Amino acid sequence: MRIAVYCPHYEDAGGVREVVRHLNAGMAARGHALTVVTRAPGGPPGALPPIDPASGAAIVRVRLVRAPYPALGARAYRRFLHRFPGTALHLVRAARRAEPEMVAAHCTKFHAPYVLALRLAVRAPIVVHLHNGPETADGPESPRLQRLLQRCATRVIAVSPAVAEYARAVLPRRAEGVVTVPNGTDAEEFADAPPARPTRPYVLGVGGLAPRKGFDLLIDALAAADTDLDLLLAGDGPERTALAARAAAHGVGTRVHFEGHVERTVLASLVRGAAVVAIPSRFEGFSLVCREAMQAGAPIVASALPVFPPELRDGETGLLVPVGDVPALARALRLLATDPERARALGAAARAAARGFPKWDQVTARILAEYAAVVGQRANEERIAG
């Protein structure tokens, strides 16, 4: 099968990139021909590789300007309207050159206009992969753009039942076209990693430094917990300066360490060596970090969000706290810091429970089956029409 993969964030650090790279590698290994179309980075053009090292697929980069939302102001709308026609033309040309039998779109609602351009100009069905619910990393809820994105799709693949429920609520008349395929995991990548050996015990937070991840709440809780734990934040983003200032204001500035983006091998070691992996998110679409921490046998403290796996059970395989509840988060950190035996037991139970997580090979096979069904449906429609 020839597949055009539209993923604007394919070369940005984060969970979506890891998911799509795993899927692409698995599809390429099965003999499918892939072309990845992604967002070109800002600034002067550099010597970027034309081939994706994960899958061997060709990479085509287009300078994309995502659709704006009201809080960005009129200037953002003018910029988008000025840039969109030329950008959409480049995108469509790149997709057409791949001669795809189908298009897989891994993007948020703020790229819906581009997916519409692909639908109108490329003779191939579109499968939209939803990695998040109403709020996404690139902006707030926008029902209008979300409906547009889903209307362009022959099928919608959601990464969790919660995201699938959201998609069905957005477009009830097409609810039957939404399926759930959870992301896969690589059990050995984290379970077998050598643990980091810090000089001081630490809480680990992983992800973009943005409000949705709740690291401001984690810093507040660290200060309130009154333990000897440090805090390591593996990730980067727009909130770094504000988070550093918040830590300093609480008197814990020297105990909060910003690691920036780290390689996967380093991340696995950090997870394995953590006294606690904290996931205080305000919202998530899936959370690979949770699953990877469970596979590593790390003690976990997480917000009680519906997207976390059912295997993460409060008091059995981790500790769950209400979303945004700093005192509860502080109590959970204090409990695990002062009762290492309990922490080890929770981590061991989490690791045992994680053995049932789907592997990437299984997930890739399920998604390819959905793709094949969509392509077959289009072929039947064309045969009847012709």
C-alpha positions as CSV (number, residue, x, y, z in Angstrom):
1,M,0.0,0.0,0.0
2,R,1.2,3.5,-0.8
3,I,0.6,5.8,2.2
4,A,1.1,9.5,2.5
5,V,1.6,10.4,6.2
6,Y,0.7,14.0,7.0
7,C,2.2,14.7,10.5
8,P,3.1,18.4,11.0
9,H,4.9,17.5,14.3
10,Y,6.9,14.6,13.0
11,E,10.2,16.2,13.7
12,D,9.2,17.9,17.0
13,A,10.1,16.2,20.3
14,G,7.1,14.7,22.0
15,G,4.8,11.7,22.2
16,V,3.1,12.1,18.9
17,R,6.4,11.9,17.1
18,E,7.3,8.7,19.0
19,V,4.0,7.1,18.1
20,V,4.1,7.9,14.4
21,R,7.7,6.9,14.1
22,H,6.9,3.5,15.6
23,L,4.0,3.0,13.3
24,N,5.9,4.1,10.2
25,A,8.8,1.8,11.0
26,G,6.4,-1.1,11.4
27,M,4.5,-0.4,8.2
28,A,7.7,0.0,6.2
29,A,9.0,-3.3,7.6
30,R,5.8,-4.9,6.1
31,G,6.6,-3.6,2.7
32,H,4.3,-0.5,2.5
33,A,5.6,2.6,0.7
34,L,5.5,5.7,2.9
35,T,6.0,9.4,2.2
36,V,6.0,11.7,5.3
37,V,4.8,15.2,4.8
38,T,5.7,17.4,7.8
39,R,6.2,21.0,8.9
40,A,9.4,22.7,7.7
41,P,11.3,24.3,10.6
42,G,11.5,28.1,10.9
43,G,14.6,30.0,10.0
44,P,17.0,29.5,7.1
45,P,16.9,26.1,5.4
46,G,19.4,23.7,6.8
47,A,20.8,20.3,5.8
48,L,17.9,18.2,6.8
49,P,17.8,14.5,5.9
50,P,15.5,13.7,3.0
51,I,15.0,10.2,4.4
52,D,13.4,9.2,7.7
53,P,15.9,7.1,9.6
54,A,13.0,5.3,11.4
55,S,11.3,3.9,8.3
56,G,13.4,4.8,5.3
57,A,10.5,6.9,4.0
58,A,11.0,10.1,2.0
59,I,10.4,13.2,4.0
60,V,8.8,16.3,2.4
61,R,8.8,19.5,4.4
62,V,6.3,22.3,3.9
63,R,6.2,25.7,5.7
64,L,2.9,25.4,7.5
65,V,1.0,28.1,9.3
66,R,-1.7,26.5,11.5
67,A,-5.2,27.9,11.7
68,P,-5.5,30.5,14.4
69,Y,-7.9,30.9,17.3
70,P,-9.5,34.1,18.7
71,A,-7.0,34.6,21.5
72,L,-4.2,35.0,19.0
73,G,-5.8,38.2,17.6
74,A,-6.6,39.5,14.1
75,R,-3.0,39.6,13.0
76,A,-2.8,35.8,13.3
77,Y,-5.9,35.4,11.1
78,R,-4.5,37.8,8.5
79,R,-1.2,35.9,8.4
80,F,-3.0,32.6,8.0
81,L,-5.2,33.8,5.2
82,H,-2.2,35.2,3.4
83,R,-0.1,32.1,3.7
84,F,-2.7,29.3,3.4
85,P,-3.3,29.2,-0.4
86,G,0.3,28.8,-1.3
87,T,1.1,26.5,1.6
88,A,-1.9,24.3,0.7
89,L,-0.8,24.1,-2.9
90,H,2.7,22.9,-1.8
91,L,1.2,20.4,0.5
92,V,-1.2,19.0,-2.2
93,R,1.6,18.7,-4.7
94,A,3.8,16.8,-2.2
95,A,1.0,14.4,-1.5
96,R,0.1,13.9,-5.1
97,R,3.7,13.0,-6.0
98,A,3.5,10.1,-3.6
99,E,0.5,8.8,-5.6
100,P,-1.0,7.5,-2.3
101,E,-3.7,4.9,-2.0
102,M,-4.6,6.6,1.3
103,V,-3.6,9.5,3.5
104,A,-2.9,9.1,7.2
105,A,-3.3,12.4,9.0
106,H,-1.8,12.7,12.5
107,C,-2.7,16.3,13.4
108,T,-4.8,18.5,15.5
109,K,-7.9,20.5,14.5
110,F,-5.7,23.5,13.8
111,H,-4.5,21.7,10.6
112,A,-8.1,20.9,9.5
113,P,-7.9,23.4,6.5
114,Y,-4.9,21.5,5.1
115,V,-6.6,18.2,5.5
116,L,-9.6,19.6,3.7
117,A,-7.2,20.6,0.8
118,L,-5.9,17.1,0.7
119,R,-9.4,15.7,0.6
120,L,-10.4,17.9,-2.3
121,A,-7.3,17.6,-4.4
122,V,-5.9,14.1,-3.7
123,R,-7.8,11.0,-4.9
124,A,-7.3,8.9,-1.8
125,P,-9.3,8.3,1.4
126,I,-8.2,10.0,4.5
127,V,-7.8,8.4,8.0
128,V,-7.5,10.9,10.8
129,H,-5.6,9.8,13.9
130,L,-6.7,11.7,17.0
131,H,-4.0,11.8,19.7
132,N,-5.9,14.2,22.0
133,G,-9.3,15.4,23.1
134,P,-10.8,18.9,23.2
135,E,-7.6,20.7,24.3
136,T,-4.3,20.2,22.4
137,A,-0.8,21.3,22.8
138,D,-1.2,24.0,20.1
139,G,-4.4,25.6,21.3
140,P,-7.8,25.5,23.0
141,E,-11.0,23.7,22.1
142,S,-12.4,24.6,18.7
143,P,-15.6,22.5,17.9
144,R,-15.8,24.1,14.4
145,L,-12.3,23.1,13.4
146,Q,-12.7,19.7,15.0
147,R,-15.8,19.0,13.0
148,L,-14.1,20.1,9.8
149,L,-11.2,17.8,10.5
150,Q,-13.4,14.8,11.2
151,R,-15.7,15.5,8.2
152,C,-12.6,15.1,6.0
153,A,-12.0,11.6,7.2
154,T,-13.4,8.3,6.0
155,R,-12.3,6.9,9.4
156,V,-11.1,8.3,12.7
157,I,-8.7,6.3,14.8
158,A,-8.6,7.5,18.4
159,V,-5.8,6.5,20.8
160,S,-8.1,6.0,23.8
161,P,-11.8,5.4,24.6
162,A,-12.0,8.9,26.1
163,V,-10.7,10.5,22.9
164,A,-13.1,8.3,20.8
165,E,-16.0,9.3,23.0
166,Y,-15.1,13.0,22.4
167,A,-14.9,12.4,18.6
168,R,-18.3,10.8,18.5
169,A,-19.8,13.7,20.5
170,V,-18.3,16.2,18.1
171,L,-19.8,14.5,15.1
172,P,-22.6,12.2,16.2
173,R,-23.8,11.4,12.7
174,R,-20.5,9.8,11.9
175,A,-20.0,8.0,15.2
176,E,-19.8,4.6,13.5
177,G,-16.6,5.8,11.7
178,V,-14.7,6.3,14.9
179,V,-12.6,3.3,16.2
180,T,-10.2,3.0,19.2
181,V,-6.7,1.6,18.7
182,P,-4.5,2.3,21.7
183,N,-0.8,3.1,21.2
184,G,1.7,0.3,21.5
185,T,4.7,0.0,23.9
186,D,8.2,-1.4,23.7
187,A,8.4,-3.4,26.8
188,E,12.2,-3.9,26.8
189,E,13.1,-0.2,26.0
190,F,12.2,0.9,29.6
191,A,12.0,-2.3,31.6
192,D,15.6,-3.3,30.7
193,A,17.2,0.2,30.8
194,P,20.0,0.7,33.4
195,P,18.7,3.0,36.1
196,A,20.2,6.5,36.5
197,R,22.4,6.8,39.7
198,P,21.7,10.3,41.1
199,T,23.5,11.8,44.1
200,R,20.0,12.7,45.5
201,P,16.6,10.9,45.1
202,Y,14.4,12.7,42.6
203,V,10.9,13.0,41.3
204,L,10.8,12.8,37.5
205,G,8.4,14.8,35.3
206,V,8.4,14.1,31.5
207,G,6.9,16.2,28.8
208,G,6.6,19.6,27.3
209,L,6.8,22.5,29.7
210,A,3.3,23.8,29.0
211,P,0.3,24.4,31.3
212,R,-1.5,21.2,30.3
213,K,1.3,19.1,31.9
214,G,0.7,20.5,35.3
215,F,4.4,21.0,36.3
216,D,3.5,24.2,38.0
217,L,1.3,22.1,40.3
218,L,4.2,19.7,40.8
219,I,6.5,22.4,41.9
220,D,3.9,23.7,44.4
221,A,3.5,20.1,45.7
222,L,7.3,19.6,45.9
223,A,7.6,22.7,48.1
224,A,4.6,21.6,50.3
225,A,5.7,18.0,50.7
226,D,8.7,18.8,52.9
227,T,10.9,15.9,51.6
228,D,14.5,15.6,50.5
229,L,13.4,14.9,46.9
230,D,14.7,16.9,44.0
231,L,12.6,17.4,40.8
232,L,13.9,16.6,37.3
233,L,11.9,17.9,34.4
234,A,12.8,16.1,31.1
235,G,11.4,18.3,28.4
236,D,11.3,21.9,27.2
237,G,8.7,24.5,26.3
238,P,7.3,28.0,26.7
239,E,6.8,27.7,30.5
240,R,10.4,27.0,31.4
241,T,11.2,30.5,32.7
242,A,7.9,30.8,34.6
243,L,8.5,27.4,36.2
244,A,12.0,28.3,37.3
245,A,10.7,31.5,38.8
246,R,7.9,29.6,40.6
247,A,10.4,27.2,42.1
248,A,12.6,30.1,43.2
249,A,9.7,31.8,44.8
250,H,8.9,28.6,46.8
251,G,12.5,28.3,47.9
252,V,13.1,25.1,46.0
253,G,14.9,26.6,43.0
254,T,18.1,24.7,43.7
255,R,16.2,21.4,43.8
256,V,14.4,21.8,40.5
257,H,16.5,20.8,37.5
258,F,15.6,21.4,33.9
259,E,17.1,18.6,31.7
260,G,15.6,19.8,28.4
261,H,14.9,17.3,25.7
262,V,16.7,14.0,26.3
263,E,17.4,11.0,24.1
264,R,15.2,8.0,24.6
265,T,18.0,5.9,26.2
266,V,18.6,8.7,28.7
267,L,14.9,9.1,29.4
268,A,14.6,5.3,30.0
269,S,17.4,5.5,32.5
270,L,15.9,8.5,34.3
271,V,12.5,6.7,34.6
272,R,14.2,3.6,36.0
273,G,16.2,5.6,38.5
274,A,13.3,7.9,39.7
275,A,12.0,7.7,43.3
276,V,8.7,8.8,41.8
277,V,7.5,9.5,38.3
278,A,4.9,12.3,38.6
279,I,2.2,12.9,35.9
280,P,0.2,15.8,37.3
281,S,-1.4,16.6,33.9
282,R,-4.5,18.7,33.6
283,F,-5.4,16.7,30.4
284,E,-3.9,14.0,28.2
285,G,-4.9,12.1,25.1
286,F,-3.1,8.9,25.9
287,S,0.1,9.4,28.0
288,L,3.0,7.2,26.8
289,V,4.9,8.3,29.9
290,C,2.5,6.5,32.2
291,R,2.8,3.3,30.3
292,E,6.6,3.5,30.0
293,A,6.9,4.2,33.8
294,M,4.7,1.2,34.6
295,Q,6.9,-1.0,32.4
296,A,10.0,0.3,34.1
297,G,8.5,-0.5,37.5
298,A,8.6,3.1,38.7
299,P,6.4,4.3,41.6
300,I,3.8,6.6,39.9
301,V,1.8,9.6,41.1
302,A,-0.7,10.7,38.5
303,S,-3.8,12.9,38.0
304,A,-7.0,10.8,38.0
305,L,-7.7,11.2,34.3
306,P,-9.8,8.7,32.3
307,V,-7.1,8.3,29.6
308,F,-4.7,6.5,31.8
309,P,-4.7,2.7,31.5
310,P,-7.1,0.8,33.7
311,E,-4.1,-1.1,34.9
312,L,-3.1,2.0,36.8
313,R,-5.2,1.5,40.0
314,D,-5.0,3.8,42.9
315,G,-3.3,2.2,45.9
316,E,-2.4,-0.9,43.9
317,T,-0.2,0.0,41.0
318,G,0.2,3.7,41.7
319,L,-1.3,6.7,43.4
320,L,-4.0,8.8,41.8
321,V,-4.9,12.3,42.9
322,P,-7.7,14.7,41.8
323,V,-6.7,16.9,38.9
324,G,-5.2,20.2,40.1
325,D,-5.2,19.1,43.8
326,V,-1.8,20.3,45.1
327,P,-2.3,19.2,48.7
328,A,-3.2,15.7,47.6
329,L,-0.2,15.6,45.2
330,A,2.0,16.7,48.1
331,R,0.7,14.0,50.3
332,A,1.3,11.4,47.7
333,L,4.9,12.6,47.1
334,R,5.5,12.6,50.9
335,L,4.1,9.0,51.3
336,L,6.3,7.6,48.6
337,A,9.4,9.5,49.8
338,T,9.0,8.3,53.4
339,D,7.9,4.8,52.7
340,P,10.3,3.3,50.2
341,E,8.9,-0.2,50.8
342,R,5.5,0.9,49.7
343,A,7.0,2.7,46.7
344,R,8.8,-0.4,45.6
345,A,5.7,-2.5,46.0
346,L,3.6,-0.2,43.9
347,G,6.3,-0.1,41.2
348,A,6.6,-3.9,41.1
349,A,2.8,-4.2,40.8
350,A,2.8,-1.7,38.0
351,R,5.4,-3.6,36.1
352,A,3.5,-6.8,36.5
353,A,0.3,-5.1,35.3
354,A,2.0,-3.6,32.3
355,R,2.9,-7.0,30.8
356,G,-0.5,-6.9,29.2
357,F,0.0,-3.7,27.2
358,P,-0.3,-4.1,23.5
359,K,3.0,-4.2,21.6
360,W,3.8,-2.0,18.6
361,D,3.7,-4.9,16.2
362,Q,0.1,-5.7,17.3
363,V,-1.0,-2.1,17.1
364,T,0.6,-1.6,13.6
365,A,-1.3,-4.7,12.4
366,R,-4.6,-3.3,13.7
367,I,-4.1,0.1,12.1
368,L,-3.1,-1.5,8.8
369,A,-6.3,-3.5,8.9
370,E,-8.3,-0.3,9.3
371,Y,-6.4,1.3,6.4
372,A,-7.0,-1.8,4.2
373,A,-10.7,-1.6,5.0
374,V,-10.9,2.1,4.0
375,V,-9.0,1.5,0.8
376,G,-11.3,-1.4,0.0
377,Q,-14.4,0.6,0.7
378,R,-13.2,3.4,-1.7
379,A,-12.4,0.8,-4.4
380,N,-15.9,-0.7,-4.1
381,E,-17.5,2.8,-4.2
382,E,-15.6,3.6,-7.4
383,R,-16.5,0.3,-9.0
384,I,-20.2,0.8,-8.3
385,A,-20.0,4.4,-9.5
386,G,-18.1,3.4,-12.7
